[in-house]
Amino acid sequence: MSNIIERNPKLLITIH
């Protein structure tokens, strides 16, 4: 699922 974060860097903020 790391690909999702790479494609959506903003999503990383949501997960964090």
N, C-alpha and C positions, 0 to 999 in steps of 0.2 A: 504493500500500500504506500510505499515511499514515493512511488511515481505520482500519486495524487498530490502530495505536498510539492513535488517538483513542478507539477503543472499548475498548482494553485498555491503559491507562496502565502497568499492571504489566509488560506485554510489553516495553515500552521498556527496562526494567531488564535483561530477558533479552538483548535485542539489544545493549545497551551492555555 
